[in-house]
Protein backbone atom coordinates (compact mmCIF):
# COMPACT_ATOMS: atom_id res chain seq x y z
CA UNK A 1 0.00 0.00 0.00
CA UNK A 2 1.36 3.44 -0.88
CA UNK A 3 0.12 6.57 0.89
CA UNK A 4 0.62 10.04 -0.53
CA UNK A 5 0.33 13.32 1.36
CA UNK A 6 0.39 16.34 -0.95
CA UNK A 7 0.72 19.93 0.08
CA UNK A 8 -1.41 22.24 -2.02
CA UNK A 9 -0.02 25.53 -3.19
CA UNK A 10 -0.83 28.37 -5.54
CA UNK A 11 2.33 27.55 -7.47
CA UNK A 12 1.55 26.14 -10.93
CA UNK A 13 2.51 22.60 -11.83
CA UNK A 14 5.80 22.18 -13.74
CA UNK A 15 5.71 23.06 -17.40
CA UNK A 16 5.39 20.26 -19.93
CA UNK A 17 9.17 20.38 -20.23
CA UNK A 18 10.90 20.69 -16.87
CA UNK A 19 14.21 20.05 -15.15
CA UNK A 20 14.45 17.54 -12.30
CA UNK A 21 17.02 16.45 -9.74
CA UNK A 22 16.87 12.80 -8.59
CA UNK A 23 18.67 11.83 -5.38
CA UNK A 24 18.90 8.10 -4.58
CA UNK A 25 21.78 5.88 -3.52
CA UNK A 26 20.74 2.88 -5.61
CA UNK A 27 21.74 3.24 -9.29
CA UNK A 28 18.73 1.14 -10.30
CA UNK A 29 16.32 3.40 -8.44
CA UNK A 30 17.93 6.54 -9.84
CA UNK A 31 17.63 5.18 -13.37
CA UNK A 32 14.01 4.12 -12.80
CA UNK A 33 13.06 7.51 -11.38
CA UNK A 34 14.92 9.37 -14.12
CA UNK A 35 13.26 7.26 -16.79
CA UNK A 36 9.78 7.96 -15.41
CA UNK A 37 10.46 11.69 -15.23
CA UNK A 38 11.66 11.77 -18.84
CA UNK A 39 8.47 10.04 -19.91
CA UNK A 40 6.51 12.69 -18.00
CA UNK A 41 8.28 15.44 -19.93
CA UNK A 42 11.56 16.25 -18.15
CA UNK A 43 13.92 17.92 -20.59
CA UNK A 44 16.85 17.24 -18.27
CA UNK A 45 17.28 14.95 -15.26
CA UNK A 46 20.25 15.51 -12.95
CA UNK A 47 21.19 12.46 -10.89
CA UNK A 48 22.93 12.37 -7.51
CA UNK A 49 23.87 9.37 -5.38
CA UNK A 50 24.23 11.19 -2.05
CA UNK A 51 23.29 14.35 -0.21
CA UNK A 52 26.76 15.79 -0.74
CA UNK A 53 26.58 15.18 -4.47
CA UNK A 54 23.07 16.64 -4.59
CA UNK A 55 24.26 19.84 -2.93
CA UNK A 56 26.98 20.20 -5.56
CA UNK A 57 24.92 19.19 -8.59
CA UNK A 58 21.92 21.13 -7.31
CA UNK A 59 23.61 24.38 -8.22
CA UNK A 60 22.44 23.86 -11.76
CA UNK A 61 22.66 26.81 -14.16
CA UNK A 62 19.12 26.68 -15.48
CA UNK A 63 15.49 26.03 -14.43
CA UNK A 64 15.19 24.18 -11.13
CA UNK A 65 11.70 22.73 -11.19
CA UNK A 66 11.48 19.44 -9.27
CA UNK A 67 13.50 17.39 -6.77
CA UNK A 68 12.69 13.71 -6.17
CA UNK A 69 14.64 12.31 -3.25
CA UNK A 70 14.75 8.94 -1.53
CA UNK A 71 14.77 9.20 2.26
CA UNK A 72 17.34 7.43 4.41
CA UNK A 73 20.49 8.63 2.64
CA UNK A 74 23.55 7.30 4.44
CA UNK A 75 25.40 10.64 4.47
CA UNK A 76 22.75 12.60 6.36
CA UNK A 77 19.06 13.29 6.89
CA UNK A 78 16.91 14.39 3.97
CA UNK A 79 15.20 17.45 5.47
CA UNK A 80 18.30 19.67 5.87
CA UNK A 81 19.35 18.67 2.36
CA UNK A 82 15.94 19.59 0.99
CA UNK A 83 16.03 22.92 2.81
CA UNK A 84 19.38 23.65 1.15
CA UNK A 85 18.05 22.66 -2.27
CA UNK A 86 14.98 24.86 -1.87
CA UNK A 87 17.19 27.74 -0.78
CA UNK A 88 19.23 27.26 -3.96
CA UNK A 89 16.12 27.68 -6.10
CA UNK A 90 14.50 24.25 -6.53
CA UNK A 91 10.74 24.87 -6.52
CA UNK A 92 9.09 21.53 -5.75
CA UNK A 93 10.14 18.52 -3.72
CA UNK A 94 8.86 14.93 -3.65
CA UNK A 95 10.12 12.64 -0.87
CA UNK A 96 10.03 8.83 -1.12
CA UNK A 97 10.33 7.27 2.32
CA UNK A 98 9.48 4.24 4.45
CA UNK A 99 8.55 6.46 7.45
CA UNK A 100 4.81 6.84 7.95
CA UNK A 101 4.54 8.46 11.38
CA UNK A 102 2.64 11.79 11.52
CA UNK A 103 5.57 13.66 13.06
CA UNK A 104 7.78 12.84 10.07
CA UNK A 105 5.01 13.95 7.70
CA UNK A 106 4.51 17.23 9.59
CA UNK A 107 8.24 17.92 9.63
CA UNK A 108 8.51 17.21 5.91
CA UNK A 109 5.62 19.50 5.02
CA UNK A 110 7.08 22.17 7.28
CA UNK A 111 10.35 21.91 5.34
CA UNK A 112 8.49 22.70 2.11
CA UNK A 113 8.04 19.22 0.68
CA UNK A 114 5.18 19.20 -1.84
CA UNK A 115 4.56 15.44 -1.89
CA UNK A 116 5.37 12.82 0.78
CA UNK A 117 5.19 9.23 -0.53
CA UNK A 118 5.23 6.40 2.01
CA UNK A 119 6.05 3.02 0.53
CA UNK A 120 7.70 -0.25 1.65
CA UNK A 121 11.40 -0.22 0.79
CA UNK A 122 11.12 -3.15 -1.61
CA UNK A 123 8.47 -1.24 -3.59
CA UNK A 124 10.51 1.90 -4.17
CA UNK A 125 11.91 0.83 -7.55
CA UNK A 126 8.40 -0.03 -8.72
CA UNK A 127 7.11 3.43 -7.83
CA UNK A 128 9.05 4.91 -10.70
CA UNK A 129 9.75 2.05 -13.04
CA UNK A 130 9.37 3.30 -16.56
CA UNK A 131 7.99 1.04 -19.26
CA UNK A 132 10.69 0.27 -21.77
CA UNK A 133 9.91 0.28 -25.45
CA UNK A 134 9.96 -3.17 -26.99
CA UNK A 135 13.05 -3.65 -29.17
CA UNK A 136 12.27 -3.64 -32.86
CA UNK A 137 14.46 -5.61 -35.25
CA UNK A 138 12.41 -4.99 -38.34
CA UNK A 139 9.24 -3.48 -39.73
CA UNK A 140 5.96 -4.71 -41.29
CA UNK A 141 7.09 -3.73 -44.78
CA UNK A 142 9.96 -6.24 -44.43
CA UNK A 143 7.54 -9.18 -44.34
CA UNK A 144 7.63 -11.52 -47.31
CA UNK A 145 4.51 -12.18 -49.39
CA UNK A 146 4.08 -15.56 -47.69
CA UNK A 147 4.48 -14.00 -44.24
CA UNK A 148 1.80 -11.44 -45.12
CA UNK A 149 -0.52 -14.30 -46.07
CA UNK A 150 0.19 -15.98 -42.75
CA UNK A 151 -0.44 -12.87 -40.66
CA UNK A 152 -3.63 -12.17 -42.63
CA UNK A 153 -4.96 -15.59 -41.63
CA UNK A 154 -3.79 -15.04 -38.04
CA UNK A 155 -5.91 -11.87 -38.03
CA UNK A 156 -8.93 -14.03 -38.93
CA UNK A 157 -8.39 -16.11 -35.80
CA UNK A 158 -7.06 -19.20 -37.62
CA UNK A 159 -4.96 -21.77 -35.80
CA UNK A 160 -1.56 -22.84 -37.14
CA UNK A 161 -3.15 -26.03 -38.53
CA UNK A 162 -5.92 -24.08 -40.26
CA UNK A 163 -3.38 -21.66 -41.74
CA UNK A 164 -1.32 -24.60 -42.98
CA UNK A 165 -4.35 -26.23 -44.58
CA UNK A 166 -5.30 -22.97 -46.34
CA UNK A 167 -1.79 -22.35 -47.68
CA UNK A 168 -0.75 -25.95 -48.32
CA UNK A 169 1.88 -25.85 -45.58
CA UNK A 170 2.63 -28.02 -42.57
CA UNK A 171 1.87 -26.65 -39.11
CA UNK A 172 5.63 -26.69 -38.42
CA UNK A 173 6.30 -24.47 -41.47
CA UNK A 174 3.58 -22.06 -40.31
CA UNK A 175 5.25 -21.96 -36.89
CA UNK A 176 8.57 -21.10 -38.57
CA UNK A 177 6.91 -18.28 -40.53
CA UNK A 178 5.40 -16.92 -37.32
CA UNK A 179 8.79 -17.02 -35.61
CA UNK A 180 10.30 -14.93 -38.43
CA UNK A 181 7.37 -12.51 -38.30
CA UNK A 182 7.86 -12.17 -34.53
CA UNK A 183 11.55 -11.32 -34.99
CA UNK A 184 10.75 -8.70 -37.64
CA UNK A 185 7.95 -7.06 -35.67
CA UNK A 186 9.62 -7.28 -32.27
CA UNK A 187 6.81 -9.26 -30.62
CA UNK A 188 5.65 -12.86 -30.43
CA UNK A 189 2.15 -11.94 -29.27
CA UNK A 190 -0.32 -12.79 -32.05
CA UNK A 191 -2.71 -9.94 -31.26
CA UNK A 192 0.12 -7.42 -31.23
CA UNK A 193 1.54 -8.77 -34.49
CA UNK A 194 -1.87 -8.31 -36.09
CA UNK A 195 -2.25 -4.81 -34.65
CA UNK A 196 1.14 -3.73 -36.02
CA UNK A 197 0.34 -5.21 -39.42
CA UNK A 198 -3.06 -3.52 -39.49
CA UNK A 199 -1.55 -0.14 -38.67
CA UNK A 200 0.87 -0.57 -41.58
CA UNK A 201 -1.94 -1.54 -43.98
CA UNK A 202 -0.66 -5.08 -44.61
CA UNK A 203 -3.70 -6.67 -43.01
CA UNK A 204 -7.27 -5.66 -43.88
C-alpha positions in Angstrom: 0.0 0.0 0.0 1.4 3.4 -0.9 0.1 6.6 0.9 0.6 10.0 -0.5 0.3 13.3 1.4 0.4 16.3 -1.0 0.7 19.9 0.1 -1.4 22.2 -2.0 0.0 25.5 -3.2 -0.8 28.4 -5.5 2.3 27.5 -7.5 1.5 26.1 -10.9 2.5 22.6 -11.8 5.8 22.2 -13.7 5.7 23.1 -17.4 5.4 20.3 -19.9 9.2 20.4 -20.2 10.9 20.7 -16.9 14.2 20.1 -15.1 14.4 17.5 -12.3 17.0 16.4 -9.7 16.9 12.8 -8.6 18.7 11.8 -5.4 18.9 8.1 -4.6 21.8 5.9 -3.5 20.7 2.9 -5.6 21.7 3.2 -9.3 18.7 1.1 -10.3 16.3 3.4 -8.4 17.9 6.5 -9.8 17.6 5.2 -13.4 14.0 4.1 -12.8 13.1 7.5 -11.4 14.9 9.4 -14.1 13.3 7.3 -16.8 9.8 8.0 -15.4 10.5 11.7 -15.2 11.7 11.8 -18.8 8.5 10.0 -19.9 6.5 12.7 -18.0 8.3 15.4 -19.9 11.6 16.3 -18.2 13.9 17.9 -20.6 16.9 17.2 -18.3 17.3 15.0 -15.3 20.3 15.5 -12.9 21.2 12.5 -10.9 22.9 12.4 -7.5 23.9 9.4 -5.4 24.2 11.2 -2.0 23.3 14.3 -0.2 26.8 15.8 -0.7 26.6 15.2 -4.5 23.1 16.6 -4.6 24.3 19.8 -2.9 27.0 20.2 -5.6 24.9 19.2 -8.6 21.9 21.1 -7.3 23.6 24.4 -8.2 22.4 23.9 -11.8 22.7 26.8 -14.2 19.1 26.7 -15.5 15.5 26.0 -14.4 15.2 24.2 -11.1 11.7 22.7 -11.2 11.5 19.4 -9.3 13.5 17.4 -6.8 12.7 13.7 -6.2 14.6 12.3 -3.2 14.8 8.9 -1.5 14.8 9.2 2.3 17.3 7.4 4.4 20.5 8.6 2.6 23.5 7.3 4.4 25.4 10.6 4.5 22.8 12.6 6.4 19.1 13.3 6.9 16.9 14.4 4.0 15.2 17.5 5.5 18.3 19.7 5.9 19.3 18.7 2.4 15.9 19.6 1.0 16.0 22.9 2.8 19.4 23.6 1.1 18.0 22.7 -2.3 15.0 24.9 -1.9 17.2 27.7 -0.8 19.2 27.3 -4.0 16.1 27.7 -6.1 14.5 24.2 -6.5 10.7 24.9 -6.5 9.1 21.5 -5.8 10.1 18.5 -3.7 8.9 14.9 -3.7 10.1 12.6 -0.9 10.0 8.8 -1.1 10.3 7.3 2.3 9.5 4.2 4.4 8.5 6.5 7.4 4.8 6.8 8.0 4.5 8.5 11.4 2.6 11.8 11.5 5.6 13.7 13.1 7.8 12.8 10.1 5.0 13.9 7.7 4.5 17.2 9.6 8.2 17.9 9.6 8.5 17.2 5.9 5.6 19.5 5.0 7.1 22.2 7.3 10.3 21.9 5.3 8.5 22.7 2.1 8.0 19.2 0.7 5.2 19.2 -1.8 4.6 15.4 -1.9 5.4 12.8 0.8 5.2 9.2 -0.5 5.2 6.4 2.0 6.0 3.0 0.5 7.7 -0.2 1.6 11.4 -0.2 0.8 11.1 -3.1 -1.6 8.5 -1.2 -3.6 10.5 1.9 -4.2 11.9 0.8 -7.6 8.4 0.0 -8.7 7.1 3.4 -7.8 9.1 4.9 -10.7 9.7 2.1 -13.0 9.4 3.3 -16.6 8.0 1.0 -19.3 10.7 0.3 -21.8 9.9 0.3 -25.4 10.0 -3.2 -27.0 13.0 -3.7 -29.2 12.3 -3.6 -32.9 14.5 -5.6 -35.3 12.4 -5.0 -38.3 9.2 -3.5 -39.7 6.0 -4.7 -41.3 7.1 -3.7 -44.8 10.0 -6.2 -44.4 7.5 -9.2 -44.3 7.6 -11.5 -47.3 4.5 -12.2 -49.4 4.1 -15.6 -47.7 4.5 -14.0 -44.2 1.8 -11.4 -45.1 -0.5 -14.3 -46.1 0.2 -16.0 -42.8 -0.4 -12.9 -40.7 -3.6 -12.2 -42.6 -5.0 -15.6 -41.6 -3.8 -15.0 -38.0 -5.9 -11.9 -38.0 -8.9 -14.0 -38.9 -8.4 -16.1 -35.8 -7.1 -19.2 -37.6 -5.0 -21.8 -35.8 -1.6 -22.8 -37.1 -3.1 -26.0 -38.5 -5.9 -24.1 -40.3 -3.4 -21.7 -41.7 -1.3 -24.6 -43.0 -4.4 -26.2 -44.6 -5.3 -23.0 -46.3 -1.8 -22.4 -47.7 -0.8 -26.0 -48.3 1.9 -25.9 -45.6 2.6 -28.0 -42.6 1.9 -26.6 -39.1 5.6 -26.7 -38.4 6.3 -24.5 -41.5 3.6 -22.1 -40.3 5.2 -22.0 -36.9 8.6 -21.1 -38.6 6.9 -18.3 -40.5 5.4 -16.9 -37.3 8.8 -17.0 -35.6 10.3 -14.9 -38.4 7.4 -12.5 -38.3 7.9 -12.2 -34.5 11.6 -11.3 -35.0 10.8 -8.7 -37.6 8.0 -7.1 -35.7 9.6 -7.3 -32.3 6.8 -9.3 -30.6 5.6 -12.9 -30.4 2.1 -11.9 -29.3 -0.3 -12.8 -32.1 -2.7 -9.9 -31.3 0.1 -7.4 -31.2 1.5 -8.8 -34.5 -1.9 -8.3 -36.1 -2.3 -4.8 -34.6 1.1 -3.7 -36.0 0.3 -5.2 -39.4 -3.1 -3.5 -39.5 -1.5 -0.1 -38.7 0.9 -0.6 -41.6 -1.9 -1.5 -44.0 -0.7 -5.1 -44.6 -3.7 -6.7 -43.0 -7.3 -5.7 -43.9 
